[in-house]
């Protein structure tokens, strides 16, 4: 009798823990725009001079799933080159602002946006790239519709945003290059590594995966950037910080090693933690990106 009661109680505790972990993945507590602005200003107090002076327009488009996606344009009328930038988990488009300013300096029109369930955009949950890849595809379609079929367009993502752009490019022949900063190799690999680092028994994984599936309709193993690279050939720049404790830099190394298309790898040092390579190794970071786009984008377009 007592054994059955204790066993049931332990099972309920385990399921509760697994549910909370699932919530942290797909229903995380997100930062609002005010919070992310403040966080980015702490990293670079000049960053929002660019934002406030060069934001051309803000617009909403409808996702194929029915919610709004908010887009932010930084336009250069003299250029036909475009970059669409996707931010990371729990953040907003402000996380892509540092890259936006850099790419604008390199002659690009820039489109930032808030991913589903983040910032001003709608959506009931986050899937760390699964549904987000289709949102990005539709955003790119809007950019082509608005600015013409003769533009040349690449994508750029950080963390979850990097996973999103890698997943999306497999569906979209219009994308001519990708820059992936600190993506995960696959979501199931990442979650298993995080469970291990937090000393959560790996046997919890199936229940976590089950809860994620119930909430989103997506299994963790279905979010797999490495699989999206199997038949791709476009130039991809993989970037990662060597001191990244959230997503180990080996994720990008392994994707780079397996990728058969034109590729480049930049592992940032100088205490480059998660999503901090741009600030930690700034000059080499910018030179690497500049060289990559100059070598892989037709400057006459």
C-alpha positions as CSV (number, residue, x, y, z in Angstrom):
1,X,0.0,0.0,0.0
2,X,2.6,2.5,1.1
3,X,4.9,1.4,-1.7
4,X,2.2,2.1,-4.3
5,X,1.5,5.5,-2.8
6,X,5.2,6.5,-2.7
7,X,5.8,5.2,-6.2
8,X,2.8,7.1,-7.5
9,X,4.0,10.3,-5.7
10,X,7.5,9.9,-7.2
11,X,6.1,9.4,-10.7
12,X,4.1,12.5,-10.4
13,X,7.1,14.5,-9.2
14,X,9.1,13.2,-12.2
15,X,6.4,14.1,-14.6
16,X,6.1,17.6,-13.0
17,X,9.8,18.1,-13.4
18,X,9.6,17.0,-17.0
19,X,6.7,19.3,-17.7
20,X,8.6,22.2,-16.3
21,X,11.6,21.5,-18.5
22,X,9.3,21.2,-21.5
23,X,7.8,24.6,-20.6
24,X,11.3,26.1,-20.4
25,X,11.9,24.9,-24.0
26,X,8.7,25.8,-25.8
27,X,6.9,28.1,-23.4
28,X,9.8,30.0,-21.9
29,X,9.7,33.3,-20.0
30,X,10.6,35.8,-22.7
31,X,12.2,39.3,-22.4
32,X,10.1,42.2,-23.7
33,X,11.5,44.9,-26.0
34,X,12.3,47.3,-23.2
35,X,14.3,44.6,-21.5
36,X,16.3,43.6,-24.6
37,X,17.0,47.2,-25.5
38,X,18.5,47.8,-22.0
39,X,20.5,44.6,-22.3
40,X,21.9,45.5,-25.7
41,X,22.8,49.0,-24.5
42,X,24.9,47.5,-21.7
43,X,26.9,45.7,-24.4
44,X,27.3,48.7,-26.7
45,X,25.8,52.1,-25.7
46,X,26.0,53.3,-29.4
47,X,24.0,50.5,-30.8
48,X,20.6,52.2,-30.7
49,X,22.0,55.3,-32.4
50,X,21.9,53.2,-35.6
51,X,18.5,51.8,-34.7
52,X,16.8,55.1,-33.9
53,X,18.4,56.9,-36.9
54,X,18.1,54.3,-39.6
55,X,14.9,52.3,-38.9
56,X,13.0,52.8,-42.1
57,X,9.7,51.2,-41.2
58,X,8.0,48.7,-39.0
59,X,5.2,46.4,-40.4
60,X,3.2,43.4,-39.5
61,X,2.6,40.4,-41.8
62,X,0.3,37.5,-41.3
63,X,2.0,34.1,-40.6
64,X,0.6,31.1,-42.5
65,X,-0.4,29.9,-39.0
66,X,-2.6,32.9,-38.3
67,X,-0.6,35.2,-36.0
68,X,1.2,38.5,-36.8
69,X,4.9,38.7,-37.4
70,X,6.5,42.1,-36.8
71,X,9.3,43.2,-39.2
72,X,11.7,46.1,-39.0
73,X,13.4,47.5,-42.1
74,X,16.7,49.3,-42.5
75,X,16.9,50.1,-46.1
76,X,19.6,51.3,-48.5
77,X,17.9,52.4,-51.8
78,X,21.1,52.1,-53.7
79,X,21.5,48.4,-53.0
80,X,19.8,45.2,-54.2
81,X,21.4,43.1,-51.5
82,X,19.3,42.0,-48.6
83,X,19.9,40.2,-45.3
84,X,17.1,38.8,-43.1
85,X,18.3,38.4,-39.4
86,X,16.7,36.0,-36.9
87,X,17.2,36.4,-33.1
88,X,17.6,33.8,-30.4
89,X,15.4,32.1,-27.8
90,X,13.6,34.3,-25.3
91,X,14.9,37.5,-27.0
92,X,13.7,40.0,-29.6
93,X,14.9,41.5,-32.8
94,X,17.2,43.7,-30.8
95,X,19.5,40.8,-30.5
96,X,20.2,41.1,-34.3
97,X,20.9,44.8,-34.2
98,X,24.7,44.4,-33.9
99,X,24.7,42.3,-37.0
100,X,22.3,44.7,-38.8
101,X,24.6,47.7,-38.3
102,X,27.6,45.6,-39.6
103,X,25.7,44.4,-42.6
104,X,24.4,47.9,-43.4
105,X,28.0,49.1,-43.4
106,X,28.7,46.4,-46.0
107,X,26.0,47.7,-48.2
108,X,23.0,45.5,-47.3
109,X,19.4,46.3,-46.8
110,X,18.4,44.7,-43.5
111,X,15.2,43.1,-42.3
112,X,14.9,42.2,-38.6
113,X,11.9,40.5,-37.1
114,X,10.5,39.2,-33.9
115,X,10.2,35.4,-34.0
116,X,6.9,33.8,-33.1
117,X,6.1,33.9,-29.4
118,X,8.7,36.7,-29.0
119,X,8.7,40.5,-29.0
120,X,5.7,42.0,-30.8
121,X,5.0,38.8,-32.8
122,X,2.2,36.4,-32.0
123,X,2.2,32.6,-31.6
124,X,1.3,30.3,-28.7
125,X,4.7,28.7,-28.3
126,X,8.3,28.5,-29.5
127,X,9.5,25.4,-31.5
128,X,13.2,26.6,-31.8
129,X,13.1,26.5,-35.6
130,X,10.4,24.0,-36.7
131,X,7.5,26.4,-37.4
132,X,9.9,29.3,-37.4
133,X,11.5,28.2,-40.6
134,X,8.1,28.6,-42.4
135,X,7.7,32.0,-40.9
136,X,11.1,33.0,-42.2
137,X,10.2,31.6,-45.6
138,X,7.1,33.7,-45.7
139,X,9.0,36.8,-44.6
140,X,11.5,36.2,-47.4
141,X,8.5,35.9,-49.9
142,X,7.2,39.3,-48.7
143,X,10.6,40.9,-49.2
144,X,10.8,39.5,-52.7
145,X,7.3,40.7,-53.5
146,X,8.0,44.2,-52.1
147,X,11.5,44.7,-53.7
148,X,11.5,42.6,-56.8
149,X,12.8,39.3,-58.1
150,X,16.2,40.8,-59.0
151,X,17.3,41.2,-55.4
152,X,20.0,38.9,-53.8
153,X,19.2,37.7,-50.3
154,X,21.0,35.9,-47.5
155,X,20.0,35.0,-44.0
156,X,21.7,35.4,-40.7
157,X,20.8,33.9,-37.4
158,X,21.9,33.7,-33.8
159,X,21.3,30.7,-31.6
160,X,17.7,29.6,-32.2
161,X,17.7,32.1,-35.0
162,X,20.8,30.3,-36.5
163,X,18.9,27.0,-36.3
164,X,16.0,28.7,-38.0
165,X,18.0,30.0,-41.0
166,X,19.7,26.6,-41.5
167,X,16.4,24.8,-41.4
168,X,14.8,27.4,-43.8
169,X,17.5,27.3,-46.4
170,X,16.7,23.7,-47.1
171,X,13.3,24.8,-48.3
172,X,14.3,27.9,-50.2
173,X,16.4,28.1,-53.4
174,X,16.1,31.9,-53.2
175,X,18.5,32.2,-50.3
176,X,22.1,32.5,-51.7
177,X,24.1,32.3,-48.4
178,X,23.6,31.8,-44.7
179,X,25.5,33.0,-41.6
180,X,24.9,30.8,-38.6
181,X,26.1,32.1,-35.2
182,X,26.0,29.5,-32.4
183,X,23.4,27.2,-33.8
184,X,22.7,23.8,-32.2
185,X,23.5,20.6,-34.3
186,X,20.1,19.1,-33.4
187,X,17.6,20.0,-30.6
188,X,17.5,16.5,-29.2
189,X,21.3,16.5,-28.9
190,X,21.3,19.9,-27.2
191,X,18.6,18.9,-24.7
192,X,20.3,15.7,-23.8
193,X,23.6,17.6,-23.2
194,X,21.8,20.1,-21.0
195,X,20.1,17.4,-19.0
196,X,23.5,15.8,-18.4
197,X,25.1,19.1,-17.3
198,X,22.3,19.7,-14.9
199,X,22.5,16.2,-13.6
200,X,19.0,15.4,-14.7
201,X,18.7,11.6,-15.4
202,X,18.6,11.0,-19.1
203,X,15.5,8.7,-18.6
204,X,13.5,11.9,-18.2
205,X,14.1,12.7,-21.8
206,X,11.2,10.7,-23.3
207,X,8.7,12.3,-21.0
208,X,10.1,15.8,-21.8
209,X,9.8,15.0,-25.5
210,X,6.3,13.8,-25.0
211,X,5.2,17.0,-23.3
212,X,6.9,19.1,-26.0
213,X,4.9,17.1,-28.6
214,X,1.7,17.6,-26.7
215,X,2.2,21.4,-26.4
216,X,3.5,22.1,-29.9
217,X,2.8,19.1,-32.1
218,X,6.6,18.7,-32.7
219,X,9.1,16.2,-31.4
220,X,12.5,17.4,-30.3
221,X,14.3,15.2,-32.9
222,X,12.3,17.0,-35.7
223,X,14.3,20.2,-35.1
224,X,17.5,19.2,-36.7
225,X,19.7,21.7,-38.5
226,X,22.2,19.0,-39.4
227,X,19.6,17.2,-41.4
228,X,18.7,20.3,-43.3
229,X,22.3,20.5,-44.6
230,X,22.2,17.1,-46.3
231,X,21.3,18.3,-49.8
232,X,22.4,22.0,-49.6
233,X,25.2,23.6,-51.5
234,X,25.0,27.3,-50.7
235,X,27.8,29.1,-48.9
236,X,27.5,28.9,-45.1
237,X,29.5,30.6,-42.5
238,X,29.5,28.8,-39.2
239,X,30.4,30.9,-36.2
240,X,30.6,29.9,-32.5
241,X,32.2,31.1,-29.3
242,X,34.8,28.7,-27.9
243,X,33.6,29.4,-24.3
244,X,29.9,28.8,-25.1
245,X,28.5,26.9,-22.1
246,X,24.9,26.8,-23.4
247,X,25.5,25.3,-26.8
248,X,29.0,23.8,-27.1
249,X,31.0,25.1,-30.0
250,X,31.4,21.5,-31.1
251,X,27.9,21.7,-32.5
252,X,29.1,24.2,-35.2
253,X,32.3,22.3,-35.7
254,X,30.4,19.1,-36.4
255,X,28.0,20.8,-38.8
256,X,30.9,22.4,-40.6
257,X,32.8,19.1,-40.9
258,X,29.7,17.3,-42.3
259,X,28.6,20.0,-44.7
260,X,29.4,19.4,-48.4
261,X,28.8,22.8,-49.8
262,X,31.0,25.9,-49.7
263,X,31.7,26.7,-46.1
264,X,33.8,28.6,-43.6
265,X,34.2,28.2,-39.8
266,X,35.1,30.9,-37.3
267,X,35.6,29.9,-33.7
268,X,35.8,33.1,-31.6
269,X,38.1,33.3,-28.6
270,X,38.6,36.0,-26.0
271,X,36.1,34.5,-23.6
272,X,33.4,34.3,-26.3
273,X,30.4,32.9,-24.4
274,X,27.0,32.1,-25.9
275,X,25.9,34.6,-28.5
276,X,28.8,36.9,-27.5
277,X,31.4,36.2,-30.3
278,X,30.6,39.5,-32.0
279,X,31.6,41.5,-28.9
280,X,34.4,39.2,-27.7
281,X,36.3,38.9,-30.9
282,X,34.9,42.0,-32.7
283,X,37.5,42.9,-35.3
284,X,38.2,39.3,-36.5
285,X,34.5,38.6,-36.4
286,X,33.7,41.6,-38.7
287,X,36.6,40.8,-41.0
288,X,35.5,37.2,-41.3
289,X,31.9,38.2,-42.2
290,X,33.1,40.8,-44.7
291,X,35.4,38.5,-46.4
292,X,32.7,35.8,-46.5
293,X,30.1,38.0,-48.2
294,X,32.6,39.6,-50.6
295,X,33.7,36.1,-51.8
296,X,30.2,34.7,-52.1
297,X,27.9,37.5,-53.2
298,X,27.9,39.0,-56.6
299,X,28.8,42.7,-56.0
300,X,27.3,43.8,-59.3
301,X,23.7,43.0,-58.1
